[in-house]
Amino acid sequence: MTARSLSRLLALALLGSAPVMAQAQVQPPVEPQAASAPGDGQDGGLTGSVSADGAWQDLGIAITTFATDADVPTQTNAGSTAQLGNAISRVVADDLKDNGLFKPSGPDGLPRPRFAEVTTPNFPLWATGGTDMLVQGYVHANGDGTLTVGCYLYDVALKQQLTKAGWKVNPADWRRAGHKCADLVYSRLSGESPFFDSKIAYIAETGPKDHRMKRLAIMDSDGANHRYLTSGQAMALTPRYSPDYSKILYLSYLNGQPSVYAYDLASNSQKLIFRTTNPTMAPRWSPDGKWVLFSMSQAGRTDIYRISSAGGGTPQRLTDGPGINIGGSYSPDGSKIVFESDRSGSQQVYVMNADGSNQHRISFFGGRSATPEWSPRGDLIAFTHIAGNLRIAVMSPDGKGMRYLTNSWQDEAPTWSPNGRIVQFFRTEKGSGLASIWQVDLTGHNERKLPTPVGASDPAWGPIRP
């Protein structure tokens, strides 16, 4: 947490669903019969992880409009199967393009395969056009009102199917099928874990600079399907998804009283975890979901505590040193916690064991360091480095190898994609104070602003959806 954010929070405090998608398990379509979903086709990914992005960007990946099996496309409550086929293929193409690793083409301007060609591509046609990899699929309306979406990845030079999968979805959730298809292609070609079928919690900001309304909101990983969860009657701050995706932990200020809530996404209700009259900040889940970390000020000091996520009980204090100790992000295995403290005279990053023992500083590169967040891979810690401007940086858990990912005026509060390849953060504009959510990959390139209907801050990227 930056000094600006900390002072703002302290001032405020002192003022007194069931799954919608199933993996389909039936045979691929054969024209002219009605379509069914393809089989699992869980082929292994290419070995190793991607480090040289240019080689992957050189791949010619063509993504065609997904076919439909009916001569007259079937109508659903989300449009016709033909319309959905085009829309789903656009989601796949945008996902693969926006992550910065690939440069796909399509679906506009590419031949539209007939239904039978989904499983029997015209390889000579695509080879002539310089295509290396081909993504095709289909949409079929089932008798129970659901959709089956199939996705296939082909190596054009080898004239070989690399992988396939199918999903049964409710029409309103058609975008998930596109994200799943993009995940399938991404994983098979890169050898890395997927991340497109995930969601982001954040704080939606409206109103003048000195009197902002801050509401809890969620959206898909690409910024679609935005939804407000709270009314704005009470200020919401610092959300985090639970490890099982069922809840969102956040801090709320109602009548100046800080309260830590867990918002249940299935029931649209919330449970109070902890409430106090003391200034409280930055609640965070443990990887197993059993504990909640938070920072609390009392008797002139600010320390990090943990409490059972079931609520109730007495918080256990983990830090017991001088100064202000804030934040707390668990390592993926739950054995360590990274946090920030000014015990050395300025904001710096520290690591301790999960029980509070062995507290030691790891940031020694000048300036100040704040808002640390452990990568889901465990190999890096993202943080805000403050030396004039506020920039997003990463370092190893021992404090070595620090490097910047951004170079703007005020970037802060990093959060990781589920696969640990992309860092998301919020950027504040000079003058207006307007905040927006951005992301950048680990190369420090491919910055991208996510679309939100209003100002947005404090992003929290959830894990892959179940």
C-alpha positions as MATLAB code, in Angstrom:
seq = 'MTARSLSRLLALALLGSAPVMAQAQVQPPVEPQAASAPGDGQDGGLTGSVSADGAWQDLGIAITTFATDADVPTQTNAGSTAQLGNAISRVVADDLKDNGLFKPSGPDGLPRPRFAEVTTPNFPLWATGGTDMLVQGYVHANGDGTLTVGCYLYDVALKQQLTKAGWKVNPADWRRAGHKCADLVYSRLSGESPFFDSKIAYIAETGPKDHRMKRLAIMDSDGANHRYLTSGQAMALTPRYSPDYSKILYLSYLNGQPSVYAYDLASNSQKLIFRTTNPTMAPRWSPDGKWVLFSMSQAGRTDIYRISSAGGGTPQRLTDGPGINIGGSYSPDGSKIVFESDRSGSQQVYVMNADGSNQHRISFFGGRSATPEWSPRGDLIAFTHIAGNLRIAVMSPDGKGMRYLTNSWQDEAPTWSPNGRIVQFFRTEKGSGLASIWQVDLTGHNERKLPTPVGASDPAWGPIRP';
ca = [
       0.000    0.000    0.000;
       1.395    3.385   -0.964;
       1.793    6.209    1.507;
      -1.044    8.011   -0.251;
      -3.345    5.002    0.015;
      -2.363    4.350    3.625;
      -3.037    7.897    4.752;
      -6.386    7.864    2.958;
      -7.466    4.622    4.608;
      -6.325    5.704    8.063;
      -8.190    8.962    7.678;
     -11.358    7.142    6.674;
     -11.047    4.754    9.568;
     -10.500    7.489   12.110;
     -13.641    9.234   10.847;
     -15.335    6.992   12.572;
     -23.615  -20.967   -8.225;
     -23.759  -24.127   -9.581;
     -21.326  -24.615  -12.525;
     -22.658  -23.276  -15.827;
     -20.244  -25.255  -17.954;
     -19.590  -28.941  -18.300;
     -16.987  -30.729  -20.386;
     -18.851  -32.522  -23.137;
     -18.095  -36.214  -23.524;
     -19.644  -37.287  -26.827;
     -18.435  -37.749  -30.388;
     -17.480  -35.006  -32.845;
     -20.030  -33.824  -35.377;
     -20.555  -35.573  -38.715;
     -22.521  -33.771  -41.412;
     -25.440  -33.855  -42.055;
     -26.486  -35.158  -38.620;
     -27.038  -32.888  -35.625;
     -23.890  -31.967  -33.778;
     -22.635  -33.337  -30.539;
     -19.634  -32.176  -28.559;
     -16.175  -33.460  -29.324;
     -14.356  -35.773  -27.004;
     -11.882  -34.717  -24.359;
      -8.842  -34.716  -26.615;
      -6.557  -33.691  -23.764;
      -3.280  -33.770  -25.683;
      -0.193  -32.643  -23.774;
       1.240  -29.174  -24.266;
       4.606  -28.386  -25.778;
       7.375  -28.805  -23.239;
       8.988  -25.861  -21.499;
       7.728  -22.359  -20.852;
       7.645  -19.446  -23.245;
      10.402  -16.867  -22.874;
      11.089  -15.642  -26.409;
       7.775  -14.118  -27.392;
       8.838  -13.266  -30.933;
       9.005  -16.897  -32.020;
       5.425  -17.472  -30.974;
       4.196  -14.254  -32.519;
       5.581  -15.454  -35.835;
       3.157  -18.375  -35.821;
       0.410  -17.824  -38.349;
      -2.693  -18.718  -36.321;
      -5.956  -18.536  -38.246;
      -9.225  -18.524  -36.283;
     -12.318  -19.098  -38.380;
     -15.944  -18.340  -37.635;
     -17.371  -21.313  -35.752;
     -19.771  -23.299  -37.930;
     -23.344  -24.305  -37.200;
     -24.859  -27.626  -38.261;
     -28.279  -26.350  -39.333;
     -29.151  -25.044  -42.795;
     -31.271  -22.430  -41.010;
     -29.360  -21.431  -37.867;
     -31.193  -22.275  -34.650;
     -32.401  -19.396  -32.499;
     -31.396  -19.241  -28.841;
     -32.029  -16.669  -26.140;
     -28.590  -15.239  -26.963;
     -29.084  -15.080  -30.736;
     -28.825  -17.599  -33.539;
     -26.180  -20.326  -33.545;
     -24.611  -18.624  -36.571;
     -24.346  -15.303  -34.723;
     -22.919  -17.026  -31.673;
     -20.420  -18.913  -33.832;
     -19.026  -15.639  -35.096;
     -19.067  -14.030  -31.645;
     -17.314  -16.968  -29.961;
     -14.549  -17.017  -32.568;
     -14.010  -13.289  -31.950;
     -13.577  -13.954  -28.226;
     -10.964  -16.615  -29.020;
      -9.085  -14.296  -31.393;
      -9.192  -11.330  -29.002;
      -7.992  -13.420  -26.054;
      -5.003  -14.752  -27.955;
      -4.163  -11.342  -29.398;
      -4.584   -9.317  -26.211;
      -2.244  -11.439  -24.098;
       0.657  -10.357  -26.317;
       2.041  -13.829  -26.988;
       0.360  -14.529  -30.336;
      -0.743  -12.533  -33.365;
      -3.761  -14.423  -34.678;
      -5.816  -13.539  -37.729;
      -9.551  -13.845  -38.167;
     -12.316  -14.451  -38.074;
     -13.024  -11.485  -40.382;
     -11.605  -11.883  -43.854;
     -11.023  -15.629  -43.578;
     -12.899  -18.423  -45.362;
     -15.822  -19.790  -43.355;
     -15.599  -23.576  -43.147;
     -18.699  -25.647  -43.667;
     -19.822  -27.786  -40.768;
     -18.200  -30.923  -42.191;
     -14.862  -29.101  -42.555;
     -14.610  -28.489  -38.816;
     -13.186  -31.992  -38.388;
     -11.756  -32.310  -41.923;
      -9.947  -29.045  -42.695;
      -8.879  -28.063  -46.190;
      -5.175  -28.136  -45.319;
      -3.870  -27.187  -48.811;
      -6.030  -24.043  -48.765;
      -4.663  -22.911  -45.409;
      -1.066  -23.834  -46.284;
      -1.268  -21.629  -49.379;
      -2.269  -18.718  -47.172;
       0.754  -19.151  -44.900;
      -1.195  -20.485  -41.941;
       0.775  -22.546  -39.406;
      -1.992  -23.265  -36.900;
      -5.717  -23.433  -37.531;
      -8.506  -23.032  -34.959;
     -11.980  -24.186  -35.982;
     -15.123  -24.954  -34.060;
     -18.874  -25.206  -34.105;
     -22.000  -24.273  -32.138;
     -24.960  -26.627  -31.754;
     -28.267  -25.922  -30.010;
     -29.300  -28.828  -27.793;
     -32.865  -29.921  -27.150;
     -32.676  -28.890  -23.489;
     -31.972  -25.258  -24.371;
     -28.219  -25.430  -23.817;
     -25.443  -25.063  -26.377;
     -22.620  -27.410  -27.252;
     -19.481  -25.657  -28.471;
     -16.606  -27.593  -30.028;
     -13.058  -26.317  -30.477;
     -10.273  -27.881  -32.595;
      -6.619  -26.925  -33.078;
      -4.727  -28.168  -36.154;
      -1.124  -28.046  -37.313;
      -1.467  -27.168  -40.994;
       2.028  -28.285  -42.094;
       1.663  -31.652  -40.373;
      -2.000  -31.930  -41.440;
      -2.682  -33.068  -37.917;
      -5.132  -32.331  -35.126;
      -3.235  -31.174  -32.023;
      -6.090  -31.046  -29.543;
      -9.855  -30.698  -29.226;
     -12.461  -30.147  -26.535;
     -16.147  -29.414  -26.195;
     -18.320  -27.663  -23.627;
     -21.984  -27.583  -22.802;
     -23.080  -24.102  -21.753;
     -26.190  -22.073  -21.118;
     -26.724  -19.611  -23.999;
     -26.183  -16.626  -21.722;
     -22.739  -18.006  -20.824;
     -21.519  -18.434  -24.413;
     -18.470  -16.225  -23.785;
     -17.080  -18.852  -21.409;
     -16.857  -21.307  -24.295;
     -14.747  -18.787  -26.210;
     -12.441  -18.298  -23.227;
     -12.175  -22.068  -22.767;
     -11.236  -22.517  -26.412;
      -8.590  -19.788  -26.126;
      -7.262  -21.501  -22.990;
      -7.056  -24.783  -24.884;
      -5.069  -23.228  -27.749;
      -2.844  -21.181  -25.447;
      -1.945  -24.178  -23.279;
      -1.267  -26.513  -26.198;
       0.998  -24.081  -28.036;
       2.800  -22.482  -25.092;
       2.974  -25.343  -22.613;
       1.775  -22.941  -19.909;
      -1.292  -22.992  -17.685;
      -4.372  -21.154  -19.030;
      -5.944  -17.997  -17.628;
      -8.641  -16.625  -19.957;
     -11.612  -18.321  -18.246;
     -11.221  -16.302  -15.077;
     -12.783  -13.263  -13.471;
     -11.570  -10.029  -11.932;
     -12.911   -8.281   -8.859;
     -12.252   -4.559   -8.561;
     -13.479   -1.308   -7.076;
     -15.717    0.752   -9.366;
     -15.230    4.489   -8.762;
     -17.671    7.290   -9.580;
     -18.148   10.857   -8.413;
     -15.834   13.821   -7.809;
     -12.217   13.361   -6.776;
     -12.791   14.388   -3.155;
     -16.006   12.380   -2.712;
     -15.705    9.137   -4.669;
     -18.277    6.360   -4.486;
     -16.474    3.023   -4.371;
     -18.426   -0.132   -5.151;
     -17.417   -3.761   -5.326;
     -17.670   -5.036   -8.907;
     -16.656   -8.046  -10.998;
     -16.023   -8.727  -14.688;
     -14.574  -11.358  -16.997;
     -10.833  -11.421  -17.651;
     -11.355   -9.431  -20.872;
     -13.539   -6.775  -19.231;
     -16.898   -8.181  -20.394;
     -19.915   -9.050  -18.238;
     -19.369   -6.251  -15.751;
     -21.565   -6.432  -12.631;
     -21.818   -4.319   -9.461;
     -22.076   -6.303   -6.219;
     -22.546   -3.503   -3.699;
     -24.691   -0.364   -3.819;
     -22.064    2.180   -2.813;
     -23.840    3.077    0.420;
     -20.707    1.899    2.212;
     -17.238    2.286    0.729;
     -15.691   -0.966   -0.541;
     -11.934   -1.538   -0.804;
      -9.253   -4.153   -1.608;
     -11.248   -7.174   -2.856;
      -9.817  -10.699   -3.224;
     -11.378  -13.885   -4.619;
     -11.436  -16.937   -2.377;
      -9.342  -19.900   -3.605;
     -12.522  -21.832   -4.513;
     -14.068  -18.830   -6.352;
     -17.209  -18.906   -4.194;
     -16.607  -15.657   -2.296;
     -14.961  -12.257   -2.485;
     -13.230  -10.872    0.570;
     -13.284   -7.091    0.908;
     -13.075   -4.218    3.358;
     -16.113   -2.031    3.914;
     -16.511    1.270    5.750;
     -20.044    1.906    7.002;
     -20.425    5.002    9.168;
     -16.650    5.061    9.489;
     -16.532    1.562   10.985;
     -14.200   -0.868    9.183;
     -15.628   -4.327    8.526;
     -14.174   -7.326    6.710;
     -16.829   -9.185    4.690;
     -16.900  -12.324    2.566;
     -19.390  -11.811   -0.269;
     -21.005  -15.101   -1.366;
     -21.393  -15.038   -5.151;
     -23.965  -17.842   -5.317;
     -26.409  -16.353   -2.820;
     -25.499  -12.669   -3.344;
     -25.206  -12.340    0.416;
     -22.314  -11.439    2.641;
     -20.947  -12.666    5.944;
     -19.151  -10.509    8.468;
     -15.679  -11.884    9.234;
     -14.401   -9.147   11.525;
     -15.465   -5.685   12.666;
     -13.617   -3.180   14.804;
     -13.453    0.511   15.564;
      -9.722    0.470   14.812;
      -8.336    1.383   11.389;
      -8.214   -1.839    9.337;
      -6.725   -2.559    5.911;
      -6.023   -5.111    3.174;
      -7.785   -8.399    4.026;
      -6.301  -11.416    2.206;
      -7.129  -15.132    2.008;
      -4.720  -17.924    2.843;
      -4.239  -20.411   -0.036;
      -6.386  -23.032    1.721;
      -9.144  -20.510    2.450;
      -9.020  -21.162    6.210;
      -7.488  -17.858    7.291;
      -7.901  -14.158    6.582;
      -4.976  -11.784    6.974;
      -5.564   -8.107    7.644;
      -3.769   -5.102    9.089;
      -5.118   -3.214   12.103;
      -3.971   -0.129   13.979;
      -4.327    0.157   17.704;
      -2.416    1.765   20.538;
      -0.325    3.752   18.076;
       0.945    0.787   16.029;
      -0.190   -1.110   12.962;
       0.338   -4.861   12.745;
      -0.721   -7.806   10.622;
      -3.231  -10.227   12.117;
      -4.951  -13.398   11.042;
      -8.387  -14.697   11.927;
     -10.409  -17.755   10.934;
     -12.317  -17.234    7.695;
     -15.353  -18.690    9.486;
     -15.469  -15.471   11.500;
     -15.507  -15.003   15.225;
     -12.688  -15.610   17.614;
      -9.793  -13.369   18.580;
      -7.392  -12.220   15.858;
      -3.833  -13.498   16.214;
      -1.131  -10.861   15.806;
       1.698  -11.957   13.484;
       3.953   -8.890   13.451;
       5.249   -7.330   16.628;
       7.826   -4.843   15.475;
       8.009   -1.071   15.347;
       6.388    1.019   12.655;
       3.509    0.274   10.331;
       3.138   -3.292    9.036;
       0.626   -3.675    6.227;
      -0.598   -6.076    3.638;
       0.232   -9.709    3.608;
       0.233  -12.040    0.640;
       0.784  -15.749    1.150;
       3.213  -17.787   -0.920;
       1.336  -20.381   -3.017;
       2.188  -23.174   -0.569;
       0.999  -21.102    2.391;
       4.329  -21.345    4.224;
       5.374  -17.674    3.979;
       3.861  -14.204    3.880;
       5.218  -11.162    2.063;
       4.243   -7.770    3.493;
       5.340   -4.162    3.717;
       6.695   -2.298    6.727;
       8.330    1.042    7.461;
      10.247   -0.283   10.492;
      13.516    0.585    8.724;
      12.433    4.203    8.248;
      10.673    3.868    4.871;
       8.221    1.500    3.200;
       9.992   -1.724    2.268;
       9.075   -5.336    1.507;
       9.551   -8.062    4.103;
       8.967  -11.806    4.228;
       8.042  -13.908    7.250;
       6.917  -17.440    7.976;
       3.173  -18.003    8.108;
       3.264  -18.032   11.920;
       5.011  -14.633   12.024;
       8.518  -15.917   12.698;
      11.701  -15.054   10.786;
      10.701  -11.571    9.626;
      13.320  -10.134    7.308;
      13.607   -7.383    4.725;
      14.149   -8.295    1.059;
      13.973   -4.930   -0.787;
      17.315   -3.085   -0.911;
      17.331   -1.132   -4.169;
      16.576    2.470   -3.173;
      13.290    4.310   -2.989;
      10.285    2.767   -1.290;
       8.516   -0.520   -1.961;
       4.878   -1.337   -1.246;
       1.848   -3.556   -2.043;
       3.742   -6.844   -2.573;
       1.865   -9.776   -4.108;
       3.261  -13.295   -4.459;
       3.005  -14.914   -7.895;
       0.849  -18.076   -8.095;
       3.943  -19.769   -9.490;
       5.888  -18.828   -6.385;
       8.893  -17.589   -8.344;
       8.300  -13.819   -8.240;
       6.852  -11.067   -6.095;
       5.194   -8.095   -7.795;
       5.157   -4.773   -5.956;
       4.881   -0.996   -6.312;
       8.256    0.769   -6.404;
       8.157    4.421   -5.384;
      11.065    6.566   -6.519;
       9.498    9.725   -7.869;
       6.848    7.953   -9.942;
       5.010    4.827   -8.851;
       5.937    1.851  -11.048;
       5.103   -1.837  -11.065;
       8.142   -4.060  -10.574;
       8.937   -7.694   -9.853;
      11.682   -9.437   -7.903;
      12.510  -12.931   -6.733;
      11.418  -13.965   -3.208;
      14.947  -13.331   -1.960;
      14.856   -9.741   -3.237;
      17.139  -10.286   -6.219;
      16.571   -9.548   -9.904;
      14.373   -6.484   -9.494;
      13.092   -5.109  -12.793;
      10.352   -2.705  -13.847;
       7.299   -3.712  -15.835;
       5.765   -0.231  -16.200;
       6.974    3.341  -16.535;
       4.075    5.675  -15.901;
       3.248    8.369  -13.366;
       1.265    6.330  -10.843;
       0.849    2.565  -11.231;
       0.122    0.532   -8.100;
      -1.458   -2.502   -6.434;
      -0.353   -5.397   -8.680;
      -2.335   -8.620   -8.945;
      -1.364  -11.761  -10.886;
      -3.088  -13.711  -13.633;
      -3.857  -17.315  -12.596;
      -0.829  -18.615  -14.523;
       1.598  -15.990  -13.195;
       2.481  -14.602  -16.626;
       0.586  -11.277  -16.560;
       0.430   -8.571  -13.892;
      -2.607   -6.361  -13.542;
      -2.640   -3.027  -11.688;
      -4.436    0.297  -11.587;
      -3.167    3.545  -13.059;
      -4.154    7.002  -11.825;
      -4.208   10.001  -14.148;
      -2.522   13.246  -13.169;
      -4.900   16.041  -12.309;
      -8.227   14.234  -12.608;
      -7.302   11.394  -10.284;
      -9.241    9.019  -12.498;
      -8.203    5.392  -12.063;
      -8.266    2.598  -14.627;
      -7.164   -1.030  -14.745;
      -4.209   -2.045  -16.889;
      -2.184   -5.177  -17.402;
       1.296   -5.996  -18.680;
       3.129   -9.245  -19.307;
       6.390  -10.241  -17.658;
       8.446   -8.904  -20.555;
       7.322   -5.383  -19.614;
       5.689   -5.027  -23.028;
       2.127   -5.510  -24.254;
       0.456   -3.051  -21.900;
      -3.307   -3.088  -22.228;
      -6.105   -1.083  -20.630;
      -9.177   -3.093  -19.646;
     -12.558   -1.606  -20.524;
     -14.717   -0.660  -17.538;
     -17.895    1.443  -17.554;
     -16.581    3.745  -14.793;
     -13.295    4.424  -13.038;
     -11.651    1.305  -11.631;
      -9.021    0.521   -8.992;
      -7.769   -2.271   -6.705;
      -8.046   -5.163   -9.198;
      -7.918   -8.744   -7.932;
      -7.513  -11.500  -10.505;
      -9.213  -14.735   -9.508;
      -8.060  -18.275  -10.296;
      -9.254  -20.304  -13.284;
     -12.986  -20.858  -12.948;
     -14.145  -24.326  -11.901;
];
